[in-house]
Amino acid sequence: MADPNRYSIPVIEFLATLMREKQPGLNVSRGGPFYQAFLRPASTILQPFRDRTNTIKRNQSLVNYQVMSDQEMDRRASNFLVDRELGSRAYGVQRVYYDLPRSVVIDTTAVFLDDANRQWSPISSVAADEFDLAANVVVETAEYYIDVPVIAEAEGDEYRAEAGQVNRVLNVPGAVRTENPNDFSAGRGSETNTELYTRIAESITNKDLVKEAAISAAIKENFSSVRAVQVVGFGDPKMTRDVVNAVVSIDTILRYSFCQKVNLPLDENGDVKWLDADGNPIIAPLGGYVGAVVDLTGVDFNSVTIAAGYDPTVKISVQPGFRVQLYEGYTGDPDAGEHYVTRV
């Protein structure tokens, strides 16, 4: 029985067709004894199992997700351990101005509006005495202000407001004007069936975070505001996660701060020239000898930058254990030796 629709027919017809194929000489006609004695009782027992299986199959199908109700789609999504992302309301900070310092209380009955009559209300009551208000002064206009955190009256990205758009206020006595000094965040509506279906399809993947599909799914599951993900791999030009630009004192990078650098005059043979107080050469100082570090490279260590590989335009964060080598540009010697990084 290779017909893929065989599981959709009643059980008794399925059994009869199967017996005809397996036992061609057996009489399985509807009025025959085998039909009455075996097929009918067997179908009575097996048909409920077939019906239950079809019900489960139908309830797990997402074929008609576009015409399902939200409740129906949510139940299907739960089979894949995925929940619909609910909407959020836009929020921001609204500034209320007064002409004189005074004690003010702005409670949640206040309403802020824009020219399109979209409404925002305080998230919580805000209060300030005249001393607090006097500290918030706009010198140019001789006005005093208080900032109020507000949230949109409903969900949806249509409540996003640019700076200055929300310019009217109700139920705030004494206020001379209001404005939002910065853009409000963008709210969003509840996830549609199409968006939920797409996320369900993306969730059916290996969760190992070395795979592109798994990384994308993990980010979207943990950050509801993310709408699209582009996974960039190691070595890709856009992979800048591990690149850090830092400005630090060179003595925190290169190991030479264990002693003080002393510049000593040298003769033509590279030997130290010892001079007395009058500048006359001497064979040995009266106080004996002392250890000193002699700088033969002429390198200004405070101007050294750490580059990635052979590309001097890419700076990297230096880690303990690095060996930094100085090349031309810092010294006339093409290889001035290595400096071992002990700490950062």
N, C-alpha and C positions, 0 to 999 in steps of 0.2 A: 504494500500500500504506500506508494511513493507520493500520493496526492497530499500537498501541504494542508489542504482544507479538511483532511480526514478527522481532525480533532474538533471540528465545528459541528459535525453531524451528531444526532442522538447516539447514545451508547449502543442501543440494540441494533441499529443499522451498521454501526462500526463492527460489532461482533459478527453479524451475519456476513458482511462483505469479507471480513478476515477469514471466516471458516470456508467460504466458497473458494478463496484463493489457496488455502492450505489443504483443504479436503474437497476436491472437486466432485467426488462421488457421493458426498453426504447431502441429504435432502434438508436444506435449511429454509424451505419456503415458509411463509407466514403461518400457514395452517398445519404444517408438519409437526410430528411429535418432538423432534429435537428443538424446534423453535419454541414450542410451548413448555417443554420440560427443562430446558437449559438456558436458552437465550433470554427469555422473558424474566425469569428470576434473577439471572446475573445482571441484567440491565437495571432491574429495580434496586439492586444493591450498589452498583457502580455509578449510576447516573448522578446521585448527589455529589460524589467526589468530583466528577467531571464538571458539574455546575460550579462547585466551589473553586476549582482550579481556574475556570474561565473568569470567575468574578475577581479573583486575585490578579490574574493577568490583566484584566480590563482596568482595575484600580491602580495598577502600576504603570500603565501606558501613559506616555506624554505626547502621543501623536496629535491630539486635538488641543494642545495647550493654549492656543490662541483664542479659543471660544469657551474655555473653562472659566467658571467663577473664581474669584480669589481664594475662597475657602476650599474649593475643590482642588485647585492647583497647589495650595499649601499642604494639603493632605498627601498629594503625590510626591511633593518635594521632600516630605518627612521620610519617605522610604529611602532617600539618598542622604539622609542626615544633613539636609540643607534647609535653612529657614529664610523666608522672605525678609529682605532688608527694609525696615520701616522708614518712612520719611523723616525729615528733620526740618526745623524752622530756622530761618535766618536770624542772626543776632548781631549786635554791635553796641556801640556807645553813643548815646545821644547827649548833647551838651545844651543845658538850659541857662539862659542869661538873665541877670537882674541888673537894675540901674543903681542899686544901693546894697551894701552889705546887710544881711538880715538872716534870721533863723528860718530855715525852709525844711519842709518835709514833702517829698514826692513819693506817693504810695502807688500801689499797683492799679489804681483806678485811672491814672493818667493815660492819655492816648496821644501818640505822635503820628503824624500823617504826612504824606507827600502830596504832590499835585494830582496824582491819580487816586487819591483817597485810600491807598494801602495803609494799614495800621500796624503799629508796633506798641507794646506796652512794657513797663518796667518789669524786670525779672523779679525784683524784690524792692521793698521800700528803701529810699535813700534819704538821709537827713544830714543837715549841717547847721552849725550855729553861725552867728555873724562873724566870728573870728576866722572860722574855717573858710567862709565865703570871701572874706577880705583878702585871704592869701591867694585866691584864684582870681587874678585881675588881668584884664586885657587893657594895657596902657593906652593903646591907640584909640580905643572907643570908650574908655572909662566904664567898662562893664565888668560885672562879677559873674562867675559861672560855677555850676556844679555838673559833674558828669554822671549820667544814669545808664546802667546796663539795661538794654532792651532786647525784646525778642518778638518776632513776627506773630501775627494773630493766627496764622495757619501755615501748614507745610507747603513746600514748593520753592523752586528756584526763581519764581517770578517775584519773590520778596527781596531779592538782592537789591541793595540801594547803593549808588555811588555817593561819594562825599558831597554834602550840601543838598542832597535831594529831599531829605526829610526835614521840612521847614515849618511845620505847624504843630501846635500843642493844645490839648484840651485838658481841663480839670487840674491845672497847675496855677493857682492864684499868684499874681505878682510877676510872672515871667514876662519879659519884654520880647523875647524871641528865642528860637531854638534852631539847632542845626546838628547834623552828624559830621564831625570833623574828618572821619575816615570812612572808607567803604565798609558796608555791612558784609558779613559772610554770606555765602550763597546757600540757602536751604535747598532741599531736594524733596521731590515727591516719593511716595512709596514705590518700591520696585515693581515694574510691570511683569506680566506673565512671560513676555518675550525675554526680558532681562533675566528673570529667574530661571527660565529654561536654559539660557546660555550658560549661566553660572553652574547649573546642575551638570550640564555636559562637560564643563571644564573641571568639575570636582571629581569626576570618575577617571582618576589617573593615579599613577604611582606617586606617593607622597615623599619620595626621596628628593631632598633639596639640591641634588646635583643635576636634576633634569629640568629642562625649560618649562614644561607644562606644570610640574609640581611647584616650582618657584612662583609662577604666575598665580596658581590657585591659592597658595599659602598667603601671598600678599593680599589678594582680594578678600580672603576669608577673615584676615586680621585687621584690615583697614577698610572700613565700609565706604570711605569717600573715594577710594581708587576706582576708576572706571576702565582704565586700560593699562597694561603692563608690557614693556619691552625688555626682555631679558638679554643682558649684554654679558658675554663671556670673557674669560681671562685672555688678555692679549688684544682685545678689540680696542680700536682707537677711542671709543666712548667709555671704556672701563677706567674711570678715574676714582673709584672708591678708595683705593689704597694710596693715592697720591696726596701728600700733605705738604703745604707750603708753610714754613715756620721761620721766624726770625729769632735767633738765640745768640748768646755770647759764644764766641768760638772756644773759650776755655771750658765750656760745658760739653764740648764735642771732642776736641783733640787733647790728647794726654801730653801737656807740656806745663801745666800749672803746678806741678809738684816742685818746681824751683823757679827762681827768678832769672829771666833772660838778661845776660850782661853782654853788652857790646864792647869787645876788647879790640884795640888796634893791632893789626897784623903787619908783618913785614913782607917783602917780596917772596919769601919762602913759605909763607903761611904760618910763621911762628909769631907768638905774642911778643909785642914790643913793650918792655917794661920801662917806665919813665918815673923820674922822681918829681917832687913838687914843682921844680923849675922847668920840667919838660926835658931833662937830660936823660939819655938812655942809661939803664943800670942792668947789671947781670942778674940780680935777684932782689926782690923787695925785702926790706928789713923785717917785716912782720911775717915772713914766710909765704907759703903758697896757699891758695884757697881754690876749691873746685868751682868751676864756672861753666856755663853753657855758652858756646860760641856759635852765633848764627852765621853760617856760611852761605845760606840761600838767598837772603835779602827779601824773604817773603813776608808780606804784611798779613799775618794770620787772621786779623779781624775782617779782612775783605774776602776770605775764602768762602765759596759757595759749594754746596754738595749737589752734584748732578747725578742723574740716573744713567748708568752706562756711559755711552759716548755722546749723549745728547745734552748739552749744557742748558737747554731751555726747559728741561723737565726736572724740577726739584723734588726730592723725596725726603721723607722723615728719617732721620738718622737713628739707628738703633745700636745699643751696646754690642760690641763684637765686630762692627764694620771696620774695614781697613781703608782709609782714605789716602789716595795717592795724588801727589801734586804733579801736574804736567805743564807744558809751555803755556804761557799766559800769566802764571804766577812766578815763574822763574825761568832763567835762560836754560837751565838744565832740563832736558826732556823727561828725566825721571829723577825727582828729588827724594825718592824714598817714600815709605808708607808711614802713616800715623794711625795708631790703633785707638779706636774709640772705646773708652772705658765706661762712660756714663752719658746720659742725655738729660 
